[in-house]
């Protein structure tokens, strides 16, 4: 992006992430043309991998010259594992247990670790071109974090960024309020384009989601002491709990307004049509490669 936020420097080595957090703010980028596309809530029983496959296909199109895309989507009941999670000794068995309970499961191609999804969790991805292979991933993570925080302003101005120790899917660009994480950010690269993606817990109880992730790691680790995040109680919360955000729909509407303010040339009217055959083929390829 041409005008990334510079307000949140990376944590310095050896210093506490909690004490080094900075309040998020960002300059607006008025030059980027962006196609904003909100997928309707996916159906119960639908494959969550299809959402990632749709983005994979769209990322190839953006790399070939399509307008950059902001994709917003939700799934009613899913568990998304990270690539490192899949390498745990009993990861397959743990994922099968979750599937057996009727929850859709997949391993996503982007970075990050395990995340449970439900109708109260909003996913947003920025799919951007990278023709010169010259992206600054930290600038883009800061940009996404600032978009998430700006969308919260109708209810709270207290969003901060920095790793929350003990939260699931931990990273330097966790977004939190009062030390409790509600958003994590990851990225996925292709040859000529890339995806910055975030999950935002808007409704429900963050501790309940954390308990689901903690149980997964207890089972998947097979007793191993390393190789996965230590998920602790009292580290995650929803925006409903933290700031009184009434619903995922209300936050999503604010998110769209933020994107339109930041990128005045954004389009929301055009329907993004991707052939289902291409999505299903890509999903099968991703499943074979990552699952």
N, C-alpha and C positions, 0 to 999 in steps of 0.2 A: 504494500500500500504506500502511497506517495507521502502521506503525512501521519506516520505512526505516533502514538502517544509516547512521550519521554518522561512521564511523571512518576513511573514506578521502576526504579533501577533494580537490577538483579540483586538478590541477597548476597552480601559479601561472605566469602568463606570464613568459617569459624564463628560467625555471629548467629544469634538466635533468629529464626524466621519470624517468631511471634513478636519480638521486639523491633524487628527491622521492617515491619509492614508499613506501607504508605497508603494514604487515602488516594483513591483512583480518580483521575480526571484525564480528559483527552482533548486534543484539538480535533476539529471536524475535517474530514476529507471531502471536499466538494467536487473532486474530479472523477472519482470512480463511478462508472455506470454499473449498476447492480440489479439483477433480477431477483426479487424477493418471492419465494415460493413456499407456501404453507401446505403441507400434506395433511389431509384430514386424518383424525385419529385412526390408527390402524385397527383392524378387527381383531377380536379375541381369536386366538389360534393361528393368527398369521405369522409368518416367519419374520423375525426381527432382522435377519440377515438381508432381507430384501431391501430394507431402508439403506443399509450400507452399500449394497450392490447398486441401487439407484444413484447414490452419490459417486460411486466409482465410475459408472457410465458417464454421468454428468461431468465429472472431473476430466475425463478424456475429451469430452466435447469442448470444455473450457480451454483445454490445452490446444485444441484445434481451431480456436477463434470464437467460440460462443461467449456471450456476455458472462462475466462473473455472476455467481449465484449465492444467495443466502437461503438456505433450506431449513425450515422449521418443521419438526415432526414429533409425534408422541406414539408410544406403544402401550396397550393396556396392561400387559403382564409379561415382562421379559427379564432375562438375566444375561448381561453382556460381559464376557470374560476378556481379559487382555492377552496379548501374545505370551507374556511371561507367565501368566496364570496357567496357560495351557501346558506348560512344561512341568508343572508340579506333579509329584509321583502318582497321585490319585485324582487328577483333575477330571479325567474322563468319567470316572465313577461319580464324582461330585456333581458334574453337569448332568449326568443321566438321572440322578436322584431328583434334581430340580425339574428336568423334563417330565419325569414321572408324576410330578405334582401339577402338571398342566401348564407350566410356564415355558415360554419360548426361550431358547438358549442359543447363543452363537459366540464365536470368537471373532472380535473385530480386527480389521487390518491396521487401524490407527494405534498410536501409542496409548499409554495409560493402563490402568488395571481394572478390576471387576467393578461393574456398576449395575444395580437393579433398576428396572424401568417400570413405571405404572402411569396412569393417566395424569398424575400430578407432577411428572417429571417432563420438562420441556427440553428437547434437543435442538440445537442450532448449529449449523455448519456454514462457514464461509468457504466457497470453492473459487479459487483464484488462479490466474495464469502465472506461469513462471518461465517465460521463454528464454531468459538469459541465465537461468539457474543461479540467481543472485538474491534469493530471499533472505531476509533476516528474521528467523523464526521467533526470536525474542520480541521484536517489534510487533509482530503479528499476534503473539500471545497477549501482549499488553493491550493491543487494539481490541481484541475480543473481550478481555477482562473489563475494559472501560465501557464497551457497549453493554455488557451485562449489568454493570453498576449504574450506568446512566438510565437504563430501563427500570431500575428499582427506585429512582428518585421520587416518583409520585408517592411512595410510601416511606422511604428511608434514604438518607444521604450518608450512611455510615459504612458502606461497603469498602472492604480493604482487600488487598491481594498479597499473597505470600503463603508458603506451605503451612498447613494446619497439621501438626503432629498428631498421629493416631486416627486421622480421617481416612476413609477409603478413597482409592484412586488418587493418591497424594501427588503433589507437584508444586513447583515454585510459583505457579499462577493459580493456585486455589483462590476462590473468591469467597469471602466470609463476612459475617456481621457479628461483632462482639466475640470473635475467636471461634465461632461455629461455622463450619464450611457448608455452603449450599450449592457450590458450582465448581466443576473441574474442567480443565481444558487439555486437549490433546491435538495431535496433527498427523496427517497422512500425506506422503509425497508420491507423485507420479513423475514421469519424465518432463512434462511441459506444464504441469499444473499441480496444485496441492490443496489440501483441505485443513482448515482450522476448525475443530469441532468442540462443542461444550455441552455438558448436561447441567440443567438447572432444576434443583428440587424446589418446587413451588408449593405444592400441597402435601399434607400428611405429616408424618413424624420421621424426622431424619434418623433418630436413634433406632427405629424399627428397621429401616433400610440398612443401617450399619450392622445390625444384628444378623441380617440375612447374609451380608458379605462375610462377616466374621465366621459364621457357621460354614460357609463355603470353604474358606481357607483352612479351618480346622479339619475338614474332611479331605480336601484336595492335597494338603501338605503331607498327609500320612505320618504325622508326628515330626516332620522335619522342622528345625528351629529357624531356618533362613529361607530366603527366596520368595518372600511374599510380604505385603504390608501388614503391620500389626494394627488392626482396627480396634479402637477403644471406644467405649461408651462416652457420651458427652462431648463428641467432636463434630457431629453432623446435625443439621436442623433444616427445616423447610422455611421458605420465605413467609409462609403463612404463620409459622411459629415466631420467626424473627422480626417480621415487619408488618404483619397483618395483611399481607397480600391476599385478596379474597379468593382467587382462583387462577389456574393455569391459563385460562382464556384471558383474564385481565392482564396478567404479566405478558402474555404473547402479544396482545394489542399494544402494550407499551413498548415492547421490543420492536415491533414493526414501525411504530412512530419514531423510535430512536434511529433505526436504520434509514428511514426516509429523511430525517433531519440531517443526519451525518452525510448521507449520500443523496443529494437533491435530485440526481438524475435517475434514481431508482425507479423500477417498473414493478407494479404488482398486478396489473390487469392481464398480462399475457400468461396463457396456460403453458406450462412446461410439459411437453409430451415426450416420454421416453418409451420406446417399444418394450412391451412386457417380455417378449422373447429374449431380447438382449439383456434385460435385468435378470431374468431367471437363469440364463446361461452364465452370466457373471457371478450370480449368487452360488451356483454349483461349483464354479471354478474357485471361488473364495473358500467355500466349504472344504473342498479337497485340499487346498493349500494350507489353510489355517486350522481347521478343526482336526 
